[in-house]
Amino acid sequence: METVLSGIRPTGHLHLGNYFGAVKSFVKMQEEYNCYFFIADWHSLTTCPDPEDIRQSVKTILAEYLACGIDPEKATLYVQSDVRETLELYLYFNMNIYLGELERVTTFKEKARKQPNNVNAGLLTYPTLMAADILQHRAKWVPVGKDQEQNMEMARKCARRFNNIYHVEIFPEPQNFYFSDKAVKIPGLDGSGKMGKSDGNCIYLCDDDKVIRKKVMKALTDNGPQTPNSEKPEIIENLFTFLQICSSKEAYDYFNEQWNNCTIRYGELKKQIADDLCNTVAPIRERILEFSANQDLLEKISRHGAEKARESAAATLKEVRQIIGFNPNER
């Protein structure tokens, strides 16, 4: 069974973009692949978060992953910092990568511009830590967005370079996993093309009905269509995307016809979207509350995931140490 790995940084709550963009697909993937899903708390240190924020965010994301349907009996669900082997592999990859290669990574340059007073080494070596996350489990597939494609190429470079230096074939070259050519990109409520935490345009899976309705009713619109069968502008197409993901085909067709004949009422459209989003989010939110209230269960699941992830990583590191010339046994 082929191995898949994906991680998420513990920064706040999961939103609809996370759910429909990836997590819903993870639930299907765990039936067909050997899946490792982890909470990337080490990666979050590049922005110097408060320790209590890290602890709480890890618990939050864990509860939300479970509420979305990730099954710890089918997939390995773990916290990055519970697998110390990752750091050893991270060290070895750093020894084989060059400064110029890291400095040319687009995401590093973008982050450095955004936080000029905190251009730390972790920010620079983010790609090699990501490579260690992936290659410790010898994952073949990694679901990533466009912004991570260069980091994926760096992970492949780490695998190739190690194999070439030591004349081995221990590491596969991990490939980008794309869910579908027709994957829906969840828009923001501010008229932008993508829902994102930093943009403040999200509907979170933990939002209650009142909050969801308020957010939807404030979504941007225009003056309405002026000619029949006209093309929808982006801010209106965004609203129809929400209909597509959470409403019935009948509802979508009804409002599409209203648009085409220039009789659409945005208040009615938003009410339909709000009702259907509430129905979509409500069962997930209830499960989030149930898991969040059971800290003993979250701890047990986290421990179980860490044991499975460490077993996989330790097997890889034992071979790696022997290949390099170190004692393969853990001291």
C-alpha positions as a Markdown table, in Angstrom:
| # | Residue | x | y | z |
|---|---|---|---|---|
| 1 | Met | 0.0 | 0.0 | 0.0 |
| 2 | Glu | 1.5 | 3.4 | -1.0 |
| 3 | Thr | 2.2 | 5.9 | 1.7 |
| 4 | Val | 0.8 | 9.4 | 1.8 |
| 5 | Leu | 1.8 | 12.2 | 4.2 |
| 6 | Ser | 0.2 | 15.5 | 5.0 |
| 7 | Gly | 0.6 | 18.1 | 7.7 |
| 8 | Ile | -1.0 | 21.2 | 9.0 |
| 9 | Arg | 0.4 | 24.0 | 11.2 |
| 10 | Pro | -1.5 | 24.5 | 14.5 |
| 11 | Thr | -2.6 | 28.0 | 13.8 |
| 12 | Gly | -6.2 | 28.5 | 14.9 |
| 13 | His | -9.1 | 26.4 | 13.7 |
| 14 | Leu | -9.9 | 24.5 | 10.5 |
| 15 | His | -12.2 | 26.3 | 8.1 |
| 16 | Leu | -14.3 | 25.3 | 5.2 |
| 17 | Gly | -11.4 | 25.8 | 2.8 |
| 18 | Asn | -9.4 | 23.2 | 4.8 |
| 19 | Tyr | -12.3 | 20.9 | 4.9 |
| 20 | Phe | -13.4 | 20.9 | 1.3 |
| 21 | Gly | -9.9 | 21.6 | -0.1 |
| 22 | Ala | -8.2 | 18.7 | 1.7 |
| 23 | Val | -9.5 | 17.1 | 4.9 |
| 24 | Lys | -12.6 | 15.7 | 3.3 |
| 25 | Ser | -10.4 | 14.0 | 0.7 |
| 26 | Phe | -8.1 | 12.7 | 3.5 |
| 27 | Val | -11.1 | 10.8 | 4.9 |
| 28 | Lys | -11.4 | 8.9 | 1.6 |
| 29 | Met | -7.6 | 8.5 | 1.2 |
| 30 | Gln | -7.3 | 6.7 | 4.6 |
| 31 | Glu | -9.3 | 3.8 | 3.0 |
| 32 | Glu | -6.9 | 3.3 | 0.1 |
| 33 | Tyr | -3.5 | 4.5 | 1.3 |
| 34 | Asn | -1.1 | 4.1 | 4.2 |
| 35 | Cys | -1.7 | 7.7 | 5.6 |
| 36 | Tyr | 0.3 | 9.8 | 8.0 |
| 37 | Phe | -1.4 | 13.0 | 9.0 |
| 38 | Phe | 0.5 | 15.2 | 11.4 |
| 39 | Ile | 0.2 | 18.5 | 13.3 |
| 40 | Ala | 3.3 | 20.5 | 12.4 |
| 41 | Asp | 4.1 | 22.3 | 15.7 |
| 42 | Trp | 7.8 | 22.5 | 15.0 |
| 43 | His | 7.1 | 24.3 | 11.8 |
| 44 | Ser | 5.1 | 26.9 | 13.7 |
| 45 | Leu | 8.2 | 28.0 | 15.7 |
| 46 | Thr | 9.4 | 30.0 | 12.7 |
| 47 | Thr | 6.9 | 32.7 | 13.8 |
| 48 | Cys | 7.7 | 32.5 | 17.6 |
| 49 | Pro | 4.2 | 31.6 | 18.9 |
| 50 | Asp | 3.4 | 31.6 | 22.6 |
| 51 | Pro | 3.8 | 28.2 | 24.2 |
| 52 | Glu | 0.3 | 28.1 | 25.5 |
| 53 | Asp | -1.0 | 28.9 | 22.0 |
| 54 | Ile | 0.9 | 25.9 | 20.6 |
| 55 | Arg | -0.5 | 23.6 | 23.2 |
| 56 | Gln | -4.0 | 24.7 | 22.8 |
| 57 | Ser | -3.8 | 24.8 | 19.0 |
| 58 | Val | -2.5 | 21.3 | 18.8 |
| 59 | Lys | -5.4 | 20.0 | 20.8 |
| 60 | Thr | -7.8 | 22.1 | 18.7 |
| 61 | Ile | -6.6 | 20.7 | 15.4 |
| 62 | Leu | -6.5 | 17.2 | 16.7 |
| 63 | Ala | -10.1 | 17.4 | 17.8 |
| 64 | Glu | -11.1 | 19.0 | 14.5 |
| 65 | Tyr | -9.3 | 16.3 | 12.4 |
| 66 | Leu | -11.1 | 13.6 | 14.3 |
| 67 | Ala | -14.5 | 15.4 | 14.0 |
| 68 | Cys | -14.0 | 15.6 | 10.2 |
| 69 | Gly | -13.7 | 11.8 | 10.0 |
| 70 | Ile | -10.0 | 11.0 | 10.3 |
| 71 | Asp | -9.9 | 7.6 | 11.9 |
| 72 | Pro | -6.8 | 6.9 | 14.1 |
| 73 | Glu | -7.3 | 3.2 | 13.5 |
| 74 | Lys | -7.0 | 3.7 | 9.7 |
| 75 | Ala | -4.5 | 6.5 | 9.5 |
| 76 | Thr | -1.6 | 7.5 | 11.7 |
| 77 | Leu | -2.5 | 10.9 | 13.3 |
| 78 | Tyr | 0.3 | 12.4 | 15.3 |
| 79 | Val | 2.0 | 15.6 | 16.6 |
| 80 | Gln | 5.2 | 16.4 | 14.9 |
| 81 | Ser | 7.2 | 17.2 | 18.0 |
| 82 | Asp | 6.4 | 13.7 | 19.4 |
| 83 | Val | 8.6 | 12.1 | 16.8 |
| 84 | Arg | 12.2 | 13.1 | 17.7 |
| 85 | Glu | 13.6 | 11.0 | 14.8 |
| 86 | Thr | 12.5 | 13.8 | 12.5 |
| 87 | Leu | 15.1 | 16.1 | 13.9 |
| 88 | Glu | 17.9 | 13.7 | 13.3 |
| 89 | Leu | 17.0 | 13.3 | 9.7 |
| 90 | Tyr | 16.5 | 17.0 | 9.4 |
| 91 | Leu | 20.2 | 17.4 | 10.5 |
| 92 | Tyr | 21.4 | 15.0 | 7.9 |
| 93 | Phe | 19.5 | 16.7 | 5.1 |
| 94 | Asn | 20.9 | 20.1 | 6.2 |
| 95 | Met | 24.4 | 18.7 | 5.9 |
| 96 | Asn | 23.7 | 17.9 | 2.2 |
| 97 | Ile | 21.9 | 21.0 | 1.1 |
| 98 | Tyr | 23.5 | 24.3 | 0.1 |
| 99 | Leu | 22.9 | 27.8 | 1.4 |
| 100 | Gly | 22.2 | 29.2 | -2.0 |
| 101 | Glu | 19.6 | 26.5 | -2.8 |
| 102 | Leu | 17.7 | 27.4 | 0.4 |
| 103 | Glu | 17.9 | 31.1 | -0.2 |
| 104 | Arg | 16.4 | 30.8 | -3.6 |
| 105 | Val | 13.2 | 29.2 | -2.3 |
| 106 | Thr | 10.3 | 31.5 | -3.0 |
| 107 | Thr | 8.4 | 30.8 | 0.2 |
| 108 | Phe | 11.6 | 31.8 | 2.2 |
| 109 | Lys | 11.9 | 35.1 | 0.4 |
| 110 | Glu | 8.2 | 35.8 | 0.9 |
| 111 | Lys | 8.3 | 35.0 | 4.6 |
| 112 | Ala | 11.5 | 37.0 | 5.0 |
| 113 | Arg | 9.8 | 40.0 | 3.5 |
| 114 | Lys | 6.8 | 39.6 | 5.8 |
| 115 | Gln | 8.9 | 39.2 | 9.0 |
| 116 | Pro | 12.1 | 41.1 | 8.4 |
| 117 | Asn | 12.9 | 41.2 | 12.1 |
| 118 | Asn | 12.7 | 37.5 | 12.4 |
| 119 | Val | 14.5 | 35.9 | 9.5 |
| 120 | Asn | 15.6 | 32.8 | 11.5 |
| 121 | Ala | 17.4 | 29.7 | 10.5 |
| 122 | Gly | 14.3 | 27.6 | 10.8 |
| 123 | Leu | 12.6 | 29.8 | 8.2 |
| 124 | Leu | 15.5 | 29.2 | 5.9 |
| 125 | Thr | 15.6 | 25.4 | 6.4 |
| 126 | Tyr | 11.9 | 24.9 | 6.4 |
| 127 | Pro | 12.2 | 22.8 | 3.2 |
| 128 | Thr | 14.6 | 20.4 | 4.8 |
| 129 | Leu | 12.4 | 19.9 | 7.8 |
| 130 | Met | 9.5 | 19.3 | 5.4 |
| 131 | Ala | 11.7 | 16.8 | 3.6 |
| 132 | Ala | 12.4 | 15.0 | 6.9 |
| 133 | Asp | 8.7 | 14.9 | 7.7 |
| 134 | Ile | 8.1 | 13.2 | 4.4 |
| 135 | Leu | 11.1 | 10.9 | 3.9 |
| 136 | Gln | 11.2 | 9.5 | 7.4 |
| 137 | His | 8.1 | 7.5 | 6.3 |
| 138 | Arg | 9.4 | 7.1 | 2.8 |
| 139 | Ala | 6.1 | 8.6 | 1.6 |
| 140 | Lys | 5.4 | 8.5 | -2.1 |
| 141 | Trp | 2.6 | 11.0 | -2.2 |
| 142 | Val | 2.1 | 14.4 | -0.6 |
| 143 | Pro | -1.0 | 16.5 | -1.0 |
| 144 | Val | 0.2 | 20.1 | -1.5 |
| 145 | Gly | -1.0 | 23.4 | -2.9 |
| 146 | Lys | 0.7 | 25.5 | -5.5 |
| 147 | Asp | 2.6 | 27.4 | -2.9 |
| 148 | Gln | 4.4 | 24.2 | -1.7 |
| 149 | Glu | 5.5 | 22.9 | -5.1 |
| 150 | Gln | 9.0 | 24.4 | -4.8 |
| 151 | Asn | 9.4 | 22.9 | -1.3 |
| 152 | Met | 8.4 | 19.5 | -2.8 |
| 153 | Glu | 11.1 | 19.8 | -5.4 |
| 154 | Met | 13.6 | 20.5 | -2.5 |
| 155 | Ala | 12.3 | 17.3 | -0.8 |
| 156 | Arg | 13.0 | 15.3 | -4.0 |
| 157 | Lys | 16.4 | 16.9 | -4.1 |
| 158 | Cys | 17.2 | 15.8 | -0.6 |
| 159 | Ala | 16.2 | 12.3 | -1.5 |
| 160 | Arg | 18.2 | 12.2 | -4.7 |
| 161 | Arg | 21.3 | 13.8 | -3.1 |
| 162 | Phe | 21.4 | 11.4 | -0.1 |
| 163 | Asn | 20.9 | 8.4 | -2.4 |
| 164 | Asn | 23.7 | 9.6 | -4.8 |
| 165 | Ile | 26.2 | 10.5 | -2.0 |
| 166 | Tyr | 25.9 | 7.1 | -0.4 |
| 167 | His | 25.2 | 5.1 | -3.5 |
| 168 | Val | 21.9 | 3.7 | -2.1 |
| 169 | Glu | 18.2 | 3.8 | -3.0 |
| 170 | Ile | 16.7 | 4.2 | 0.4 |
| 171 | Phe | 14.6 | 7.3 | -0.3 |
| 172 | Pro | 11.9 | 7.5 | -3.0 |
| 173 | Glu | 11.3 | 10.8 | -4.7 |
| 174 | Pro | 8.0 | 12.0 | -3.2 |
| 175 | Gln | 5.4 | 13.3 | -5.7 |
| 176 | Asn | 2.7 | 15.9 | -5.5 |
| 177 | Phe | -0.7 | 14.5 | -5.0 |
| 178 | Tyr | -3.6 | 16.4 | -6.6 |
| 179 | Phe | -7.0 | 15.4 | -5.6 |
| 180 | Ser | -8.7 | 16.2 | -8.8 |
| 181 | Asp | -8.6 | 18.5 | -11.8 |
| 182 | Lys | -12.1 | 19.6 | -10.8 |
| 183 | Ala | -11.2 | 20.3 | -7.1 |
| 184 | Val | -13.3 | 23.2 | -5.7 |
| 185 | Lys | -11.3 | 26.1 | -4.4 |
| 186 | Ile | -13.3 | 27.6 | -1.5 |
| 187 | Pro | -13.5 | 31.4 | -1.9 |
| 188 | Gly | -13.4 | 34.0 | 0.9 |
| 189 | Leu | -16.4 | 35.9 | 2.0 |
| 190 | Asp | -14.6 | 39.2 | 1.3 |
| 191 | Gly | -14.8 | 38.7 | -2.5 |
| 192 | Ser | -11.3 | 37.3 | -2.7 |
| 193 | Gly | -10.5 | 34.1 | -4.6 |
| 194 | Lys | -9.5 | 32.0 | -1.6 |
| 195 | Met | -10.5 | 31.4 | 2.0 |
| 196 | Gly | -7.6 | 31.9 | 4.3 |
| 197 | Lys | -7.0 | 32.5 | 8.0 |
| 198 | Ser | -4.6 | 35.5 | 7.5 |
| 199 | Asp | -7.2 | 37.3 | 5.4 |
| 200 | Gly | -10.0 | 37.1 | 8.0 |
| 201 | Asn | -12.5 | 35.8 | 5.5 |
| 202 | Cys | -13.2 | 32.3 | 6.8 |
| 203 | Ile | -16.1 | 30.3 | 8.0 |
| 204 | Tyr | -14.6 | 28.0 | 10.7 |
| 205 | Leu | -15.9 | 24.5 | 11.4 |
| 206 | Cys | -16.4 | 25.5 | 15.0 |
| 207 | Asp | -18.5 | 28.6 | 14.2 |
| 208 | Asp | -22.1 | 28.5 | 15.5 |
| 209 | Asp | -25.2 | 29.1 | 13.4 |
| 210 | Lys | -25.4 | 32.8 | 14.5 |
| 211 | Val | -21.8 | 33.5 | 13.5 |
| 212 | Ile | -22.2 | 31.7 | 10.2 |
| 213 | Arg | -25.3 | 33.6 | 9.2 |
| 214 | Lys | -23.8 | 37.0 | 10.2 |
| 215 | Lys | -20.7 | 36.3 | 8.1 |
| 216 | Val | -22.7 | 35.1 | 5.1 |
| 217 | Met | -25.0 | 38.1 | 5.2 |
| 218 | Lys | -22.0 | 40.5 | 5.1 |
| 219 | Ala | -20.5 | 38.8 | 2.0 |
| 220 | Leu | -19.9 | 41.3 | -0.8 |
| 221 | Thr | -22.3 | 41.6 | -3.7 |
| 222 | Asp | -22.8 | 44.0 | -6.6 |
| 223 | Asn | -25.8 | 45.8 | -8.2 |
| 224 | Gly | -27.0 | 42.6 | -9.9 |
| 225 | Pro | -27.1 | 41.5 | -13.5 |
| 226 | Gln | -28.1 | 44.1 | -16.0 |
| 227 | Thr | -28.5 | 41.9 | -19.1 |
| 228 | Pro | -29.9 | 38.3 | -19.3 |
| 229 | Asn | -27.4 | 35.4 | -19.3 |
| 230 | Ser | -24.4 | 37.7 | -18.4 |
| 231 | Glu | -21.2 | 36.4 | -17.0 |
| 232 | Lys | -21.0 | 36.4 | -13.2 |
| 233 | Pro | -18.3 | 38.6 | -11.6 |
| 234 | Glu | -15.9 | 37.0 | -9.2 |
| 235 | Ile | -17.7 | 38.1 | -6.0 |
| 236 | Ile | -21.0 | 36.6 | -7.3 |
| 237 | Glu | -19.3 | 33.4 | -8.7 |
| 238 | Asn | -17.9 | 33.0 | -5.1 |
| 239 | Leu | -21.4 | 32.9 | -3.7 |
| 240 | Phe | -22.5 | 30.3 | -6.3 |
| 241 | Thr | -19.4 | 28.2 | -5.3 |
| 242 | Phe | -20.9 | 28.0 | -1.8 |
| 243 | Leu | -24.2 | 26.8 | -3.3 |
| 244 | Gln | -22.2 | 24.2 | -5.2 |
| 245 | Ile | -20.5 | 22.8 | -2.1 |
| 246 | Cys | -23.4 | 22.9 | 0.4 |
| 247 | Ser | -26.7 | 23.2 | -1.4 |
| 248 | Ser | -28.9 | 21.0 | -3.5 |
| 249 | Lys | -28.7 | 21.0 | -7.3 |
| 250 | Glu | -32.3 | 22.3 | -7.3 |
| 251 | Ala | -31.2 | 25.3 | -5.2 |
| 252 | Tyr | -28.2 | 26.0 | -7.4 |
| 253 | Asp | -30.3 | 25.8 | -10.6 |
| 254 | Tyr | -33.0 | 28.0 | -9.1 |
| 255 | Phe | -30.6 | 30.9 | -8.3 |
| 256 | Asn | -28.7 | 30.4 | -11.5 |
| 257 | Glu | -31.9 | 30.9 | -13.4 |
| 258 | Gln | -32.7 | 33.9 | -11.3 |
| 259 | Trp | -29.3 | 35.3 | -12.3 |
| 260 | Asn | -29.8 | 34.6 | -16.0 |
| 261 | Asn | -33.2 | 36.3 | -16.1 |
| 262 | Cys | -32.0 | 39.3 | -14.0 |
| 263 | Thr | -34.5 | 38.7 | -11.1 |
| 264 | Ile | -32.0 | 37.5 | -8.5 |
| 265 | Arg | -32.4 | 38.8 | -4.9 |
| 266 | Tyr | -29.1 | 38.6 | -3.1 |
| 267 | Gly | -30.8 | 38.6 | 0.3 |
| 268 | Glu | -32.6 | 35.4 | -0.6 |
| 269 | Leu | -29.5 | 33.9 | -2.1 |
| 270 | Lys | -27.5 | 34.6 | 1.1 |
| 271 | Lys | -30.2 | 33.2 | 3.3 |
| 272 | Gln | -30.2 | 29.9 | 1.3 |
| 273 | Ile | -26.4 | 29.7 | 1.6 |
| 274 | Ala | -26.4 | 30.5 | 5.3 |
| 275 | Asp | -29.1 | 27.8 | 6.0 |
| 276 | Asp | -27.2 | 25.2 | 4.0 |
| 277 | Leu | -23.8 | 26.1 | 5.5 |
| 278 | Cys | -25.3 | 25.8 | 9.0 |
| 279 | Asn | -26.6 | 22.3 | 8.1 |
| 280 | Thr | -23.2 | 21.4 | 6.7 |
| 281 | Val | -21.1 | 22.6 | 9.7 |
| 282 | Ala | -23.5 | 21.7 | 12.6 |
| 283 | Pro | -22.7 | 18.0 | 12.8 |
| 284 | Ile | -19.0 | 18.6 | 12.5 |
| 285 | Arg | -19.1 | 21.3 | 15.2 |
| 286 | Glu | -21.0 | 19.0 | 17.5 |
| 287 | Arg | -18.3 | 16.3 | 17.1 |
| 288 | Ile | -15.6 | 18.9 | 17.7 |
| 289 | Leu | -17.2 | 19.8 | 21.0 |
| 290 | Glu | -17.5 | 16.2 | 22.0 |
| 291 | Phe | -13.8 | 15.4 | 21.2 |
| 292 | Ser | -12.6 | 18.7 | 22.8 |
| 293 | Ala | -14.4 | 17.8 | 26.0 |
| 294 | Asn | -12.6 | 14.4 | 26.2 |
| 295 | Gln | -9.0 | 15.4 | 26.8 |
| 296 | Asp | -8.1 | 11.9 | 28.0 |
| 297 | Leu | -9.2 | 10.5 | 24.6 |
| 298 | Leu | -7.2 | 13.1 | 22.7 |
| 299 | Glu | -4.1 | 12.3 | 24.7 |
| 300 | Lys | -4.6 | 8.5 | 24.1 |
| 301 | Ile | -5.0 | 9.1 | 20.4 |
| 302 | Ser | -2.0 | 11.4 | 20.3 |
| 303 | Arg | 0.1 | 8.8 | 22.1 |
| 304 | His | -1.0 | 6.0 | 19.9 |
| 305 | Gly | -0.2 | 8.1 | 16.7 |
| 306 | Ala | 3.2 | 9.0 | 18.0 |
| 307 | Glu | 4.1 | 5.4 | 18.7 |
| 308 | Lys | 3.1 | 4.4 | 15.1 |
| 309 | Ala | 4.9 | 7.3 | 13.6 |
| 310 | Arg | 8.1 | 6.8 | 15.7 |
| 311 | Glu | 8.1 | 3.1 | 14.7 |
| 312 | Ser | 8.1 | 4.0 | 11.0 |
| 313 | Ala | 10.7 | 6.8 | 11.4 |
| 314 | Ala | 13.0 | 4.7 | 13.7 |
| 315 | Ala | 13.1 | 2.0 | 11.0 |
| 316 | Thr | 14.2 | 4.6 | 8.4 |
| 317 | Leu | 16.8 | 6.2 | 10.8 |
| 318 | Lys | 18.3 | 2.9 | 11.7 |
| 319 | Glu | 19.1 | 2.3 | 8.0 |
| 320 | Val | 20.2 | 5.9 | 7.5 |
| 321 | Arg | 22.7 | 5.9 | 10.5 |
| 322 | Gln | 24.2 | 2.6 | 9.2 |
| 323 | Ile | 24.5 | 4.0 | 5.7 |
| 324 | Ile | 26.3 | 7.1 | 6.9 |
| 325 | Gly | 28.6 | 5.2 | 9.2 |
| 326 | Phe | 27.1 | 5.8 | 12.6 |
| 327 | Asn | 25.9 | 3.2 | 15.1 |
| 328 | Pro | 22.5 | 2.2 | 13.8 |
| 329 | Asn | 21.2 | 1.4 | 17.3 |
| 330 | Glu | 19.5 | 4.1 | 19.3 |
| 331 | Arg | 21.6 | 5.1 | 22.3 |
